[in-house]
Amino acid sequence: MDEATETSQPVSLFDADRVGQSFGFVPRPASIATAAAPGSLEKLEILRDRVANGEELWHPSDRVDFHGISGISRMPFRRYED
């Protein structure tokens, strides 16, 4: 049975919410660490996949800095006025 039901353990936060058990959902530990830079599109995709797979967002060995990464461009901040 792939889909979570009221009698089975939800496999992701999305399944838990669908069957009304979101407050009792406990994610599994993240299975694989990533070297993706914090805030990068690659890291965001990995976080999205972790949520969809019922895993915690953060792995203890995930990259947390930009040491050794070159060529990172930063978008300039713009002030928006009402």
mmCIF file as gemmi writes it, N, C-alpha and C atoms, coordinates in Angstrom:
data_model
loop_
_atom_site.group_PDB
_atom_site.id
_atom_site.type_symbol
_atom_site.label_atom_id
_atom_site.label_alt_id
_atom_site.label_comp_id
_atom_site.label_asym_id
_atom_site.label_entity_id
_atom_site.label_seq_id
_atom_site.pdbx_PDB_ins_code
_atom_site.Cartn_x
_atom_site.Cartn_y
_atom_site.Cartn_z
_atom_site.occupancy
_atom_site.B_iso_or_equiv
_atom_site.pdbx_formal_charge
_atom_site.auth_seq_id
_atom_site.auth_asym_id
_atom_site.pdbx_PDB_model_num
ATOM 1 N N . MET Axp A 1 ? 0.849 -1.175 0 1 0 ? 1 A 1
ATOM 2 C CA . MET Axp A 1 ? 0 0 0 1 0 ? 1 A 1
ATOM 3 C C . MET Axp A 1 ? 0.894 1.238 0 1 0 ? 1 A 1
ATOM 4 N N . ASP Axp A 2 ? 0.839 2.031 -1.043 1 0 ? 2 A 1
ATOM 5 C CA . ASP Axp A 2 ? 1.69 3.207 -1.165 1 0 ? 2 A 1
ATOM 6 C C . ASP Axp A 2 ? 1.115 4.416 -0.451 1 0 ? 2 A 1
ATOM 7 N N . GLU Axp A 3 ? -0.174 4.52 -0.438 1 0 ? 3 A 1
ATOM 8 C CA . GLU Axp A 3 ? -0.813 5.715 0.097 1 0 ? 3 A 1
ATOM 9 C C . GLU Axp A 3 ? -1.123 5.53 1.578 1 0 ? 3 A 1
ATOM 10 N N . ALA Axp A 4 ? -0.886 6.573 2.346 1 0 ? 4 A 1
ATOM 11 C CA . ALA Axp A 4 ? -1.156 6.498 3.79 1 0 ? 4 A 1
ATOM 12 C C . ALA Axp A 4 ? -2.657 6.481 4.04 1 0 ? 4 A 1
ATOM 13 N N . THR Axp A 5 ? -3.07 5.684 4.984 1 0 ? 5 A 1
ATOM 14 C CA . THR Axp A 5 ? -4.472 5.652 5.402 1 0 ? 5 A 1
ATOM 15 C C . THR Axp A 5 ? -4.526 5.983 6.869 1 0 ? 5 A 1
ATOM 16 N N . GLU Axp A 6 ? -5.722 6.053 7.395 1 0 ? 6 A 1
ATOM 17 C CA . GLU Axp A 6 ? -5.867 6.409 8.802 1 0 ? 6 A 1
ATOM 18 C C . GLU Axp A 6 ? -5.264 5.362 9.728 1 0 ? 6 A 1
ATOM 19 N N . THR Axp A 7 ? -5.099 4.121 9.252 1 0 ? 7 A 1
ATOM 20 C CA . THR Axp A 7 ? -4.558 3.074 10.114 1 0 ? 7 A 1
ATOM 21 C C . THR Axp A 7 ? -3.083 2.815 9.873 1 0 ? 7 A 1
ATOM 22 N N . SER Axp A 8 ? -2.488 3.423 8.833 1 0 ? 8 A 1
ATOM 23 C CA . SER Axp A 8 ? -1.071 3.202 8.569 1 0 ? 8 A 1
ATOM 24 C C . SER Axp A 8 ? -0.251 4.415 8.985 1 0 ? 8 A 1
ATOM 25 N N . GLN Axp A 9 ? 1.055 4.215 9.102 1 0 ? 9 A 1
ATOM 26 C CA . GLN Axp A 9 ? 1.965 5.306 9.445 1 0 ? 9 A 1
ATOM 27 C C . GLN Axp A 9 ? 2.203 6.15 8.198 1 0 ? 9 A 1
ATOM 28 N N . PRO Axp A 10 ? 1.964 7.463 8.25 1 0 ? 10 A 1
ATOM 29 C CA . PRO Axp A 10 ? 2.236 8.316 7.088 1 0 ? 10 A 1
ATOM 30 C C . PRO Axp A 10 ? 3.721 8.278 6.733 1 0 ? 10 A 1
ATOM 31 N N . VAL Axp A 11 ? 4.022 8.309 5.431 1 0 ? 11 A 1
ATOM 32 C CA . VAL Axp A 11 ? 5.413 8.244 4.998 1 0 ? 11 A 1
ATOM 33 C C . VAL Axp A 11 ? 6.018 9.619 4.772 1 0 ? 11 A 1
ATOM 34 N N . SER Axp A 12 ? 5.202 10.656 4.699 1 0 ? 12 A 1
ATOM 35 C CA . SER Axp A 12 ? 5.719 12.02 4.546 1 0 ? 12 A 1
ATOM 36 C C . SER Axp A 12 ? 4.759 12.984 5.233 1 0 ? 12 A 1
ATOM 37 N N . LEU Axp A 13 ? 5.216 14.222 5.387 1 0 ? 13 A 1
ATOM 38 C CA . LEU Axp A 13 ? 4.365 15.235 5.997 1 0 ? 13 A 1
ATOM 39 C C . LEU Axp A 13 ? 3.111 15.463 5.164 1 0 ? 13 A 1
ATOM 40 N N . PHE Axp A 14 ? 3.23 15.358 3.834 1 0 ? 14 A 1
ATOM 41 C CA . PHE Axp A 14 ? 2.08 15.532 2.955 1 0 ? 14 A 1
ATOM 42 C C . PHE Axp A 14 ? 1.049 14.437 3.185 1 0 ? 14 A 1
ATOM 43 N N . ASP Axp A 15 ? 1.48 13.181 3.334 1 0 ? 15 A 1
ATOM 44 C CA . ASP Axp A 15 ? 0.565 12.084 3.63 1 0 ? 15 A 1
ATOM 45 C C . ASP Axp A 15 ? -0.084 12.278 4.989 1 0 ? 15 A 1
ATOM 46 N N . ALA Axp A 16 ? 0.697 12.713 5.97 1 0 ? 16 A 1
ATOM 47 C CA . ALA Axp A 16 ? 0.17 12.928 7.316 1 0 ? 16 A 1
ATOM 48 C C . ALA Axp A 16 ? -0.923 13.976 7.303 1 0 ? 16 A 1
ATOM 49 N N . ASP Axp A 17 ? -0.708 15.045 6.565 1 0 ? 17 A 1
ATOM 50 C CA . ASP Axp A 17 ? -1.706 16.105 6.485 1 0 ? 17 A 1
ATOM 51 C C . ASP Axp A 17 ? -2.961 15.615 5.78 1 0 ? 17 A 1
ATOM 52 N N . ARG Axp A 18 ? -2.805 14.8 4.744 1 0 ? 18 A 1
ATOM 53 C CA . ARG Axp A 18 ? -3.943 14.297 3.973 1 0 ? 18 A 1
ATOM 54 C C . ARG Axp A 18 ? -4.855 13.431 4.831 1 0 ? 18 A 1
ATOM 55 N N . VAL Axp A 19 ? -4.297 12.663 5.761 1 0 ? 19 A 1
ATOM 56 C CA . VAL Axp A 19 ? -5.124 11.8 6.599 1 0 ? 19 A 1
ATOM 57 C C . VAL Axp A 19 ? -5.389 12.409 7.977 1 0 ? 19 A 1
ATOM 58 N N . GLY Axp A 20 ? -5.016 13.678 8.153 1 0 ? 20 A 1
ATOM 59 C CA . GLY Axp A 20 ? -5.326 14.377 9.395 1 0 ? 20 A 1
ATOM 60 C C . GLY Axp A 20 ? -4.434 14.03 10.563 1 0 ? 20 A 1
ATOM 61 N N . GLN Axp A 21 ? -3.209 13.585 10.314 1 0 ? 21 A 1
ATOM 62 C CA . GLN Axp A 21 ? -2.307 13.211 11.394 1 0 ? 21 A 1
ATOM 63 C C . GLN Axp A 21 ? -1.068 14.083 11.44 1 0 ? 21 A 1
ATOM 64 N N . SER Axp A 22 ? -1.1 15.264 10.871 1 0 ? 22 A 1
ATOM 65 C CA . SER Axp A 22 ? 0.112 16.062 10.712 1 0 ? 22 A 1
ATOM 66 C C . SER Axp A 22 ? 0.804 16.396 12.028 1 0 ? 22 A 1
ATOM 67 N N . PHE Axp A 23 ? 0.072 16.505 13.122 1 0 ? 23 A 1
ATOM 68 C CA . PHE Axp A 23 ? 0.719 16.881 14.38 1 0 ? 23 A 1
ATOM 69 C C . PHE Axp A 23 ? 1.422 15.706 15.038 1 0 ? 23 A 1
ATOM 70 N N . GLY Axp A 24 ? 1.132 14.488 14.615 1 0 ? 24 A 1
ATOM 71 C CA . GLY Axp A 24 ? 1.796 13.323 15.181 1 0 ? 24 A 1
ATOM 72 C C . GLY Axp A 24 ? 2.893 12.783 14.287 1 0 ? 24 A 1
ATOM 73 N N . PHE Axp A 25 ? 3.137 13.431 13.166 1 0 ? 25 A 1
ATOM 74 C CA . PHE Axp A 25 ? 4.131 12.938 12.212 1 0 ? 25 A 1
ATOM 75 C C . PHE Axp A 25 ? 5.541 13.183 12.723 1 0 ? 25 A 1
ATOM 76 N N . VAL Axp A 26 ? 6.381 12.158 12.647 1 0 ? 26 A 1
ATOM 77 C CA . VAL Axp A 26 ? 7.786 12.28 13.039 1 0 ? 26 A 1
ATOM 78 C C . VAL Axp A 26 ? 8.631 11.857 11.839 1 0 ? 26 A 1
ATOM 79 N N . PRO Axp A 27 ? 9.398 12.792 11.256 1 0 ? 27 A 1
ATOM 80 C CA . PRO Axp A 27 ? 10.2 12.438 10.077 1 0 ? 27 A 1
ATOM 81 C C . PRO Axp A 27 ? 11.366 11.52 10.432 1 0 ? 27 A 1
ATOM 82 N N . ARG Axp A 28 ? 11.789 10.755 9.428 1 0 ? 28 A 1
ATOM 83 C CA . ARG Axp A 28 ? 12.989 9.923 9.574 1 0 ? 28 A 1
ATOM 84 C C . ARG Axp A 28 ? 14.208 10.826 9.446 1 0 ? 28 A 1
ATOM 85 N N . PRO Axp A 29 ? 15.352 10.416 9.98 1 0 ? 29 A 1
ATOM 86 C CA . PRO Axp A 29 ? 16.574 11.201 9.784 1 0 ? 29 A 1
ATOM 87 C C . PRO Axp A 29 ? 16.909 11.298 8.295 1 0 ? 29 A 1
ATOM 88 N N . ALA Axp A 30 ? 17.489 12.408 7.89 1 0 ? 30 A 1
ATOM 89 C CA . ALA Axp A 30 ? 17.917 12.581 6.499 1 0 ? 30 A 1
ATOM 90 C C . ALA Axp A 30 ? 18.936 11.497 6.18 1 0 ? 30 A 1
ATOM 91 N N . SER Axp A 31 ? 18.762 10.827 5.05 1 0 ? 31 A 1
ATOM 92 C CA . SER Axp A 31 ? 19.579 9.659 4.75 1 0 ? 31 A 1
ATOM 93 C C . SER Axp A 31 ? 20.95 9.983 4.178 1 0 ? 31 A 1
ATOM 94 N N . ILE Axp A 32 ? 21.063 11.056 3.398 1 0 ? 32 A 1
ATOM 95 C CA . ILE Axp A 32 ? 22.322 11.365 2.721 1 0 ? 32 A 1
ATOM 96 C C . ILE Axp A 32 ? 22.674 12.828 2.938 1 0 ? 32 A 1
ATOM 97 N N . ALA Axp A 33 ? 23.922 13.086 3.312 1 0 ? 33 A 1
ATOM 98 C CA . ALA Axp A 33 ? 24.403 14.467 3.458 1 0 ? 33 A 1
ATOM 99 C C . ALA Axp A 33 ? 24.628 15.074 2.081 1 0 ? 33 A 1
ATOM 100 N N . THR Axp A 34 ? 24.634 16.406 2.018 1 0 ? 34 A 1
ATOM 101 C CA . THR Axp A 34 ? 24.875 17.092 0.753 1 0 ? 34 A 1
ATOM 102 C C . THR Axp A 34 ? 25.984 18.128 0.903 1 0 ? 34 A 1
ATOM 103 N N . ALA Axp A 35 ? 26.732 18.294 -0.181 1 0 ? 35 A 1
ATOM 104 C CA . ALA Axp A 35 ? 27.771 19.323 -0.235 1 0 ? 35 A 1
ATOM 105 C C . ALA Axp A 35 ? 27.254 20.572 -0.946 1 0 ? 35 A 1
ATOM 106 N N . ALA Axp A 36 ? 25.958 20.602 -1.248 1 0 ? 36 A 1
ATOM 107 C CA . ALA Axp A 36 ? 25.38 21.768 -1.924 1 0 ? 36 A 1
ATOM 108 C C . ALA Axp A 36 ? 25.489 22.994 -1.024 1 0 ? 36 A 1
ATOM 109 N N . ALA Axp A 37 ? 25.791 24.131 -1.636 1 0 ? 37 A 1
ATOM 110 C CA . ALA Axp A 37 ? 25.947 25.376 -0.878 1 0 ? 37 A 1
ATOM 111 C C . ALA Axp A 37 ? 24.619 25.801 -0.255 1 0 ? 37 A 1
ATOM 112 N N . PRO Axp A 38 ? 24.667 26.313 0.968 1 0 ? 38 A 1
ATOM 113 C CA . PRO Axp A 38 ? 23.453 26.815 1.602 1 0 ? 38 A 1
ATOM 114 C C . PRO Axp A 38 ? 22.775 27.869 0.719 1 0 ? 38 A 1
ATOM 115 N N . GLY Axp A 39 ? 21.468 27.743 0.549 1 0 ? 39 A 1
ATOM 116 C CA . GLY Axp A 39 ? 20.703 28.71 -0.234 1 0 ? 39 A 1
ATOM 117 C C . GLY Axp A 39 ? 20.748 28.489 -1.73 1 0 ? 39 A 1
ATOM 118 N N . SER Axp A 40 ? 21.528 27.523 -2.204 1 0 ? 40 A 1
ATOM 119 C CA . SER Axp A 40 ? 21.614 27.264 -3.639 1 0 ? 40 A 1
ATOM 120 C C . SER Axp A 40 ? 20.36 26.535 -4.123 1 0 ? 40 A 1
ATOM 121 N N . LEU Axp A 41 ? 20.107 26.61 -5.42 1 0 ? 41 A 1
ATOM 122 C CA . LEU Axp A 41 ? 18.964 25.88 -5.972 1 0 ? 41 A 1
ATOM 123 C C . LEU Axp A 41 ? 19.112 24.381 -5.737 1 0 ? 41 A 1
ATOM 124 N N . GLU Axp A 42 ? 20.339 23.892 -5.838 1 0 ? 42 A 1
ATOM 125 C CA . GLU Axp A 42 ? 20.581 22.47 -5.587 1 0 ? 42 A 1
ATOM 126 C C . GLU Axp A 42 ? 20.183 22.1 -4.156 1 0 ? 42 A 1
ATOM 127 N N . LYS Axp A 43 ? 20.554 22.921 -3.187 1 0 ? 43 A 1
ATOM 128 C CA . LYS Axp A 43 ? 20.225 22.643 -1.786 1 0 ? 43 A 1
ATOM 129 C C . LYS Axp A 43 ? 18.711 22.704 -1.574 1 0 ? 43 A 1
ATOM 130 N N . LEU Axp A 44 ? 18.058 23.687 -2.193 1 0 ? 44 A 1
ATOM 131 C CA . LEU Axp A 44 ? 16.601 23.792 -2.059 1 0 ? 44 A 1
ATOM 132 C C . LEU Axp A 44 ? 15.894 22.573 -2.637 1 0 ? 44 A 1
ATOM 133 N N . GLU Axp A 45 ? 16.392 22.063 -3.754 1 0 ? 45 A 1
ATOM 134 C CA . GLU Axp A 45 ? 15.81 20.853 -4.342 1 0 ? 45 A 1
ATOM 135 C C . GLU Axp A 45 ? 15.996 19.65 -3.412 1 0 ? 45 A 1
ATOM 136 N N . ILE Axp A 46 ? 17.154 19.574 -2.786 1 0 ? 46 A 1
ATOM 137 C CA . ILE Axp A 46 ? 17.422 18.479 -1.844 1 0 ? 46 A 1
ATOM 138 C C . ILE Axp A 46 ? 16.488 18.579 -0.644 1 0 ? 46 A 1
ATOM 139 N N . LEU Axp A 47 ? 16.293 19.787 -0.128 1 0 ? 47 A 1
ATOM 140 C CA . LEU Axp A 47 ? 15.374 19.971 1.005 1 0 ? 47 A 1
ATOM 141 C C . LEU Axp A 47 ? 13.949 19.584 0.616 1 0 ? 47 A 1
ATOM 142 N N . ARG Axp A 48 ? 13.541 19.978 -0.595 1 0 ? 48 A 1
ATOM 143 C CA . ARG Axp A 48 ? 12.203 19.616 -1.085 1 0 ? 48 A 1
ATOM 144 C C . ARG Axp A 48 ? 12.059 18.1 -1.153 1 0 ? 48 A 1
ATOM 145 N N . ASP Axp A 49 ? 13.076 17.423 -1.68 1 0 ? 49 A 1
ATOM 146 C CA . ASP Axp A 49 ? 13.026 15.967 -1.785 1 0 ? 49 A 1
ATOM 147 C C . ASP Axp A 49 ? 12.987 15.308 -0.408 1 0 ? 49 A 1
ATOM 148 N N . ARG Axp A 50 ? 13.721 15.868 0.54 1 0 ? 50 A 1
ATOM 149 C CA . ARG Axp A 50 ? 13.703 15.305 1.897 1 0 ? 50 A 1
ATOM 150 C C . ARG Axp A 50 ? 12.307 15.396 2.501 1 0 ? 50 A 1
ATOM 151 N N . VAL Axp A 51 ? 11.653 16.526 2.336 1 0 ? 51 A 1
ATOM 152 C CA . VAL Axp A 51 ? 10.291 16.67 2.86 1 0 ? 51 A 1
ATOM 153 C C . VAL Axp A 51 ? 9.359 15.673 2.189 1 0 ? 51 A 1
ATOM 154 N N . ALA Axp A 52 ? 9.447 15.57 0.871 1 0 ? 52 A 1
ATOM 155 C CA . ALA Axp A 52 ? 8.575 14.658 0.129 1 0 ? 52 A 1
ATOM 156 C C . ALA Axp A 52 ? 8.808 13.198 0.513 1 0 ? 52 A 1
ATOM 157 N N . ASN Axp A 53 ? 10.024 12.866 0.954 1 0 ? 53 A 1
ATOM 158 C CA . ASN Axp A 53 ? 10.354 11.499 1.34 1 0 ? 53 A 1
ATOM 159 C C . ASN Axp A 53 ? 10.179 11.232 2.829 1 0 ? 53 A 1
ATOM 160 N N . GLY Axp A 54 ? 9.645 12.205 3.554 1 0 ? 54 A 1
ATOM 161 C CA . GLY Axp A 54 ? 9.393 12.01 4.98 1 0 ? 54 A 1
ATOM 162 C C . GLY Axp A 54 ? 10.636 12.072 5.831 1 0 ? 54 A 1
ATOM 163 N N . GLU Axp A 55 ? 11.654 12.807 5.357 1 0 ? 55 A 1
ATOM 164 C CA . GLU Axp A 55 ? 12.899 12.921 6.101 1 0 ? 55 A 1
ATOM 165 C C . GLU Axp A 55 ? 13.022 14.281 6.767 1 0 ? 55 A 1
ATOM 166 N N . GLU Axp A 56 ? 13.896 14.355 7.777 1 0 ? 56 A 1
ATOM 167 C CA . GLU Axp A 56 ? 14.216 15.638 8.393 1 0 ? 56 A 1
ATOM 168 C C . GLU Axp A 56 ? 14.895 16.513 7.347 1 0 ? 56 A 1
ATOM 169 N N . LEU Axp A 57 ? 14.784 17.822 7.487 1 0 ? 57 A 1
ATOM 170 C CA . LEU Axp A 57 ? 15.402 18.729 6.527 1 0 ? 57 A 1
ATOM 171 C C . LEU Axp A 57 ? 16.919 18.7 6.577 1 0 ? 57 A 1
ATOM 172 N N . TRP Axp A 58 ? 17.481 18.618 7.771 1 0 ? 58 A 1
ATOM 173 C CA . TRP Axp A 58 ? 18.922 18.799 7.923 1 0 ? 58 A 1
ATOM 174 C C . TRP Axp A 58 ? 19.615 17.5 8.272 1 0 ? 58 A 1
ATOM 175 N N . HIS Axp A 59 ? 20.755 17.271 7.634 1 0 ? 59 A 1
ATOM 176 C CA . HIS Axp A 59 ? 21.629 16.141 7.95 1 0 ? 59 A 1
ATOM 177 C C . HIS Axp A 59 ? 22.82 16.72 8.716 1 0 ? 59 A 1
ATOM 178 N N . PRO Axp A 60 ? 23.311 16.065 9.754 1 0 ? 60 A 1
ATOM 179 C CA . PRO Axp A 60 ? 24.421 16.625 10.54 1 0 ? 60 A 1
ATOM 180 C C . PRO Axp A 60 ? 25.676 16.927 9.714 1 0 ? 60 A 1
ATOM 181 N N . SER Axp A 61 ? 25.849 16.258 8.58 1 0 ? 61 A 1
ATOM 182 C CA . SER Axp A 61 ? 27.049 16.462 7.761 1 0 ? 61 A 1
ATOM 183 C C . SER Axp A 61 ? 26.805 17.333 6.532 1 0 ? 61 A 1
ATOM 184 N N . ASP Axp A 62 ? 25.651 17.996 6.435 1 0 ? 62 A 1
ATOM 185 C CA . ASP Axp A 62 ? 25.396 18.918 5.322 1 0 ? 62 A 1
ATOM 186 C C . ASP Axp A 62 ? 26.392 20.073 5.366 1 0 ? 62 A 1
ATOM 187 N N . ARG Axp A 63 ? 26.723 20.611 4.194 1 0 ? 63 A 1
ATOM 188 C CA . ARG Axp A 63 ? 27.578 21.799 4.115 1 0 ? 63 A 1
ATOM 189 C C . ARG Axp A 63 ? 26.85 22.962 4.794 1 0 ? 63 A 1
ATOM 190 N N . VAL Axp A 64 ? 27.591 23.72 5.588 1 0 ? 64 A 1
ATOM 191 C CA . VAL Axp A 64 ? 26.998 24.864 6.295 1 0 ? 64 A 1
ATOM 192 C C . VAL Axp A 64 ? 27.711 26.178 5.986 1 0 ? 64 A 1
ATOM 193 N N . ASP Axp A 65 ? 28.717 26.123 5.103 1 0 ? 65 A 1
ATOM 194 C CA . ASP Axp A 65 ? 29.456 27.344 4.784 1 0 ? 65 A 1
ATOM 195 C C . ASP Axp A 65 ? 29.801 27.362 3.288 1 0 ? 65 A 1
ATOM 196 N N . PHE Axp A 66 ? 30.543 28.387 2.876 1 0 ? 66 A 1
ATOM 197 C CA . PHE Axp A 66 ? 30.921 28.536 1.477 1 0 ? 66 A 1
ATOM 198 C C . PHE Axp A 66 ? 32.418 28.303 1.277 1 0 ? 66 A 1
ATOM 199 N N . HIS Axp A 67 ? 33.089 27.749 2.267 1 0 ? 67 A 1
ATOM 200 C CA . HIS Axp A 67 ? 34.527 27.517 2.193 1 0 ? 67 A 1
ATOM 201 C C . HIS Axp A 67 ? 34.86 26.623 0.995 1 0 ? 67 A 1
ATOM 202 N N . GLY Axp A 68 ? 35.791 27.092 0.16 1 0 ? 68 A 1
ATOM 203 C CA . GLY Axp A 68 ? 36.223 26.309 -0.986 1 0 ? 68 A 1
ATOM 204 C C . GLY Axp A 68 ? 35.348 26.427 -2.212 1 0 ? 68 A 1
ATOM 205 N N . ILE Axp A 69 ? 34.294 27.224 -2.142 1 0 ? 69 A 1
ATOM 206 C CA . ILE Axp A 69 ? 33.419 27.417 -3.296 1 0 ? 69 A 1
ATOM 207 C C . ILE Axp A 69 ? 33.777 28.747 -3.933 1 0 ? 69 A 1
ATOM 208 N N . SER Axp A 70 ? 33.984 28.733 -5.231 1 0 ? 70 A 1
ATOM 209 C CA . SER Axp A 70 ? 34.282 29.99 -5.922 1 0 ? 70 A 1
ATOM 210 C C . SER Axp A 70 ? 33.219 30.252 -6.98 1 0 ? 70 A 1
ATOM 211 N N . GLY Axp A 71 ? 33.148 31.485 -7.395 1 0 ? 71 A 1
ATOM 212 C CA . GLY Axp A 71 ? 32.218 31.849 -8.464 1 0 ? 71 A 1
ATOM 213 C C . GLY Axp A 71 ? 30.787 32.052 -8.016 1 0 ? 71 A 1
ATOM 214 N N . ILE Axp A 72 ? 30.58 32.235 -6.73 1 0 ? 72 A 1
ATOM 215 C CA . ILE Axp A 72 ? 29.222 32.475 -6.258 1 0 ? 72 A 1
ATOM 216 C C . ILE Axp A 72 ? 28.889 33.936 -6.5 1 0 ? 72 A 1
ATOM 217 N N . SER Axp A 73 ? 27.829 34.161 -7.213 1 0 ? 73 A 1
ATOM 218 C CA . SER Axp A 73 ? 27.405 35.544 -7.433 1 0 ? 73 A 1
ATOM 219 C C . SER Axp A 73 ? 26.261 35.85 -6.495 1 0 ? 73 A 1
ATOM 220 N N . ARG Axp A 74 ? 26.222 37.044 -6.062 1 0 ? 74 A 1
ATOM 221 C CA . ARG Axp A 74 ? 25.152 37.458 -5.153 1 0 ? 74 A 1
ATOM 222 C C . ARG Axp A 74 ? 24.327 38.525 -5.847 1 0 ? 74 A 1
ATOM 223 N N . MET Axp A 75 ? 23.029 38.357 -5.739 1 0 ? 75 A 1
ATOM 224 C CA . MET Axp A 75 ? 22.131 39.345 -6.332 1 0 ? 75 A 1
ATOM 225 C C . MET Axp A 75 ? 22.15 40.594 -5.454 1 0 ? 75 A 1
ATOM 226 N N . PRO Axp A 76 ? 22.198 41.764 -6.064 1 0 ? 76 A 1
ATOM 227 C CA . PRO Axp A 76 ? 22.17 42.984 -5.253 1 0 ? 76 A 1
ATOM 228 C C . PRO Axp A 76 ? 20.811 43.147 -4.581 1 0 ? 76 A 1
ATOM 229 N N . PHE Axp A 77 ? 20.829 43.672 -3.385 1 0 ? 77 A 1
ATOM 230 C CA . PHE Axp A 77 ? 19.582 43.93 -2.684 1 0 ? 77 A 1
ATOM 231 C C . PHE Axp A 77 ? 18.98 45.227 -3.221 1 0 ? 77 A 1
ATOM 232 N N . ARG Axp A 78 ? 17.691 45.196 -3.388 1 0 ? 78 A 1
ATOM 233 C CA . ARG Axp A 78 ? 17 46.397 -3.838 1 0 ? 78 A 1
ATOM 234 C C . ARG Axp A 78 ? 15.99 46.776 -2.782 1 0 ? 78 A 1
ATOM 235 N N . ARG Axp A 79 ? 15.89 48.043 -2.524 1 0 ? 79 A 1
ATOM 236 C CA . ARG Axp A 79 ? 14.915 48.524 -1.564 1 0 ? 79 A 1
ATOM 237 C C . ARG Axp A 79 ? 13.614 48.833 -2.297 1 0 ? 79 A 1
ATOM 238 N N . TYR Axp A 80 ? 12.557 48.252 -1.813 1 0 ? 80 A 1
ATOM 239 C CA . TYR Axp A 80 ? 11.244 48.501 -2.412 1 0 ? 80 A 1
ATOM 240 C C . TYR Axp A 80 ? 10.493 49.502 -1.56 1 0 ? 80 A 1
ATOM 241 N N . GLU Axp A 81 ? 9.895 50.414 -2.214 1 0 ? 81 A 1
ATOM 242 C CA . GLU Axp A 81 ? 9.139 51.445 -1.496 1 0 ? 81 A 1
ATOM 243 C C . GLU Axp A 81 ? 7.669 51.304 -1.84 1 0 ? 81 A 1
ATOM 244 N N . ASP Axp A 82 ? 6.827 51.581 -0.849 1 0 ? 82 A 1
ATOM 245 C CA . ASP Axp A 82 ? 5.378 51.482 -1.07 1 0 ? 82 A 1
ATOM 246 C C . ASP Axp A 82 ? 4.874 52.559 -1.963 1 0 ? 82 A 1
